[in-house]
Amino acid sequence: MQSGFCFQGCKSGAKWSTLYTELPKAEKTGNMDLRPESHVSRIEHNTVGKVTGVVYFDKDGKEQRQKARIVCVAGNSIETPRLLLLSASSMFKDGLANSSGQVGRNYMRHNQSVLMALSREPNDTGVQKTLAFSDYDFGADDWKFQLGLVNVTANSHPDPNPHRAQQAWPGGTATPAV
């Protein structure tokens, strides 16, 4: 699909997001209680280590407790380790799920900068792509290669010929950027 940048979320709804996959399904069950603007501060457990619920701050900043049989932690690479480490207790001194001591370690941030040029004139170069290379002049003692990344971005404006991507990739679909 050729639909422009995804920096603002997926405008066409083609990519996975809890906002239009899991949440609508959960809402249909009638068992969902969504608490927007809340922030979980720790996961609690009983004396045998089984999760019993969470402590969170509601939208007014008031601490609340929610009992739970199951807690799903899905906060990506920053919030998940934060929550697991903040959930340390006398039973789990280094945080939950951290017997290895590796929770929150070995994270490598992929910084990126994008420079875009906007034109008032159509650009008919076909399916536009931009490649960005980030080379780091350092490595690691146990890795003989330099570190770095390649980032690929797409065009940032509507393609005057939305079928061009189909022509470039047979069987592909094309949606002009919004």
C-alpha positions in Angstrom: 0.0 0.0 0.0 1.3 3.4 -0.9 -0.4 5.9 1.4 2.3 8.3 2.7 3.9 8.6 6.1 2.7 6.7 9.1 4.2 9.2 11.6 0.7 10.4 12.5 -0.8 6.9 12.7 -2.3 5.0 9.8 -4.7 7.4 7.9 -6.2 4.6 5.8 -6.7 2.1 8.7 -4.6 -0.5 7.0 -2.2 -1.1 9.9 -2.9 -2.8 13.2 -3.9 -0.6 16.1 -5.8 -1.4 19.4 -8.0 1.5 18.7 -9.8 -0.3 15.8 -9.0 -3.9 16.5 -9.1 -5.0 20.2 -11.0 -2.2 21.8 -14.1 -2.4 19.6 -14.2 -6.2 20.1 -13.9 -5.8 23.9 -16.5 -3.1 23.9 -19.0 -5.4 22.1 -18.7 -8.0 25.0 -20.2 -5.5 27.5 -17.4 -6.5 29.9 -15.0 -3.6 29.1 -14.6 -0.6 31.4 -12.3 1.8 29.6 -10.6 4.3 31.9 -9.0 7.0 29.8 -6.3 9.3 31.1 -5.3 6.8 33.7 -1.7 5.7 34.5 -0.8 2.3 36.0 1.9 2.7 38.6 2.5 -0.9 39.7 1.2 -4.5 39.4 0.3 -6.2 42.7 0.6 -9.9 43.5 -0.3 -12.3 46.4 2.1 -14.2 48.7 2.7 -17.0 46.1 3.5 -14.5 43.4 0.3 -14.6 41.4 -1.0 -11.3 40.0 -3.9 -9.9 41.9 -4.4 -6.5 40.2 -3.0 -3.1 39.5 -2.6 0.3 41.2 -3.2 3.2 39.0 -3.8 7.0 39.0 -7.1 8.1 37.5 -7.6 11.2 35.4 -7.9 13.3 38.6 -4.6 12.0 39.9 -6.3 9.9 42.7 -4.7 6.5 43.4 -7.0 3.6 42.6 -6.8 -0.2 42.9 -8.3 -2.6 40.4 -8.4 -6.3 41.2 -7.7 -8.6 38.3 -7.2 -12.3 37.6 -5.0 -11.5 34.6 -2.9 -8.5 33.8 -1.7 -7.9 30.2 1.3 -5.6 30.0 1.6 -4.0 26.6 3.5 -0.8 26.9 6.1 -1.3 24.3 9.8 -0.9 25.0 9.6 2.0 27.4 6.5 1.6 29.5 6.6 -2.2 29.9 10.0 -2.3 31.7 9.0 0.9 33.6 5.9 -0.9 35.0 7.7 -4.2 35.7 10.6 -2.5 37.5 8.2 -0.3 39.6 6.3 -3.5 40.6 9.3 -4.6 42.7 8.4 -6.2 46.0 9.9 -8.2 48.8 9.3 -11.3 46.7 10.5 -9.8 43.4 13.3 -7.4 44.5 14.4 -6.5 41.0 10.9 -6.1 39.6 8.4 -8.5 38.1 9.6 -10.9 35.3 13.2 -9.8 36.0 15.0 -12.8 37.4 17.6 -12.3 34.7 18.2 -8.7 35.6 17.7 -7.8 32.0 14.4 -5.9 32.1 15.0 -2.4 30.9 18.5 -3.1 29.7 20.0 -3.4 26.2 17.6 -0.9 24.7 18.8 0.8 21.5 17.0 3.9 20.5 16.7 4.4 16.8 16.8 8.2 16.4 15.8 9.5 13.1 15.6 12.8 11.4 13.6 13.5 8.3 14.1 16.4 5.9 11.2 16.8 3.5 10.9 19.2 0.6 7.4 20.1 -0.5 6.7 21.3 -4.0 3.8 23.0 -5.5 4.4 21.2 -8.8 3.6 17.5 -9.2 6.4 15.1 -9.0 5.9 12.3 -11.5 8.9 10.2 -10.7 6.8 7.2 -10.0 6.6 5.6 -6.6 8.7 7.9 -4.6 11.0 6.6 -1.8 13.5 8.2 0.4 16.3 6.2 2.0 18.0 7.5 5.1 21.2 5.9 6.4 22.5 6.4 10.0 26.0 5.2 10.4 27.6 5.0 13.8 31.4 5.1 14.0 31.4 2.8 16.9 30.7 -0.8 17.5 31.0 -3.4 20.2 33.9 -5.6 21.3 31.9 -8.7 20.4 30.5 -7.4 17.1 32.9 -6.8 14.2 30.5 -4.6 12.2 29.6 -1.0 12.6 26.2 -0.2 14.0 23.6 1.8 12.1 20.2 1.6 10.3 18.4 2.2 7.0 15.1 3.9 7.1 12.7 4.0 4.2 9.9 6.6 3.9 7.3 7.1 1.2 6.0 10.2 -0.5 4.2 12.8 1.6 1.6 14.0 -0.8 -1.2 12.5 -2.9 0.0 10.7 -5.9 -1.7 12.1 -9.0 -1.7 8.6 -10.4 -2.8 6.3 -7.5 -2.5 3.2 -9.8 1.3 3.8 -10.3 2.1 1.6 -7.2 0.1 -1.2 -8.8 2.1 -0.8 -12.0 5.4 -0.9 -10.0 4.4 -3.9 -7.9 2.1 -6.3 -9.7 -0.6 -7.5 -7.4 -0.1 -4.5 -5.0 -2.7 -2.0 -4.0 -2.4 1.8 -4.0 -4.1 4.4 -1.9 -3.2 8.0 -2.4 -1.8 9.9 0.6 -4.3 12.1 2.4 
